[in-house]
Amino acid sequence: MSDLSTLLSSALLDRGFLIETNGQDIYLTDNAFLRDDHGGSRRRQQVGHDQADSEFLREMLAQLDLGGLKKTPSTSLPLRLEAVDQCLAPWQVAKLFGSWHVQRESGGNLIDARPSNFKRRAHGQKISVAVLDTHIALLVKGLSAAGCFTYSACEGHENHAVTGALPLHVGLVGQINTAWALQLLADAKRAGIITPDLSIQGDMLRESQASVESEQRDLGKVRNQAITLGRYLYIHRLRLRSERLLWAVQYQPPISQAADKTGELRLAEKKTRRFRVRLSDADDYAIEFTVDNYKTLEAECRKALQAWLVLRRDSAPAHVSVRAAKLETPHVWKTPWGDSKPVWLKVSPLKAQQHEISELKILTRRRAKSKSDSVETSWLGLWMGIREAFPEDFLTS
């Protein structure tokens, strides 16, 4: 949260509500994710992504004892706050920024990554504030307003016994949006916006690994950097969109080394990719094994978990987190997904009397949260996650 956010107008913008002021009056603009007069969303969204910003803002204002919203005849400023701009009390600021981590992130905002689609749209999809983490909402909306398409976001988390520290990050859709995000960061830096802990890594704008692993990690400072950057991008969105048009005409996607070679050379260079996989539970009990492909991964996982039952002499672990490492560097463990969200296996033994042979029921989970189980055991999805975590090792696969 920025230093200016004790003012109601600044606090609402920092929170992700796209507002404008006229004197002491505060308006929610049509840049926000709104509904039309018939109650339908302007653009069909995935389930859970359809709460209008106006509805969510009404809920927040009620909790802050600041009245509600009134309709106006303006199409660009359709809603006005009943409360005028004012300094917020500490408890109001805490209430506004004290929301819990959302369980449905903005993963439904994945737009076609083709450069032609990038050039066709002036800005990304409008996203509901309600499905964005508190301190990342404005950055996601600022990127979208400046024409940078995103697909996922997280405000970062402190150390956890199982998952460890998670970085603040925003996922970027494809090479062209990643390249445009680099231009946006450079533009902000020239304007004096300093974000030392944020950079482009892979297809993400994220907190640096040095910050995540630092013993003096200041996640609040990193979140403030994200809000400051988001505010800058949103305020300068019209200029940035104009510059984006010229930049997009000149943009040439990079040609990968693999794409530049003939099929015969690629075939000659193709080789089995081997990785060390580590399964560990909340008690830090772990089993390691080596895999070649996703079929090997399934077989080895099942053997490891069966061995777990024998060694632990009790029921299978409820949840097992999965990490992977290159075989040459087995001590450098990574989560099998590029956004650092750990893959979990939900494991439960099936009773022997129900089956001829005692088996294990295993469900893959992207996050260890309720109602997030996959409908089937997705070993291929888990293997693709390992490919995503080590993309440089699959260029010729």
Buried (B, 14 or more C-beta within 10 A) or exposed (E): BBEEBBBBBBBBBBBBBBBBBEEEBBBBBBBBBBBEEEEEBEEEBEEBBBBBBBBBBBEBBEEBEBEBBEEBEEEEBBBBBEBBBBEBEEEBBEBBBEBEEBEBBBBBBBBEBEBEBBBEEBBBBBBBBBBBBBBBBBBBBBBBBBBBBBBBBBBBBEEEEBBBBBBBBBBBBBBBBBBBBBBBBEBBEEEEBEBEBBBBBBBBBBBBEEBBEEEEBEBEEBBBBBBBBBBBBBEBBEEBBEBBEEBBEEBEEEEEEBEEBEEEEBEEEEEEBBBBBBBBBEEEEBBBBEBEBBEBBBEBBBEBBBEBBEEEEEEBBEBBBBBBBBEEEBEEBBBBBBBBBBBBBBBEBEEEEEEEEEBBEBBBBBBBEEEBEEEEBBBBBBBBBBBBBBEEBEEBE
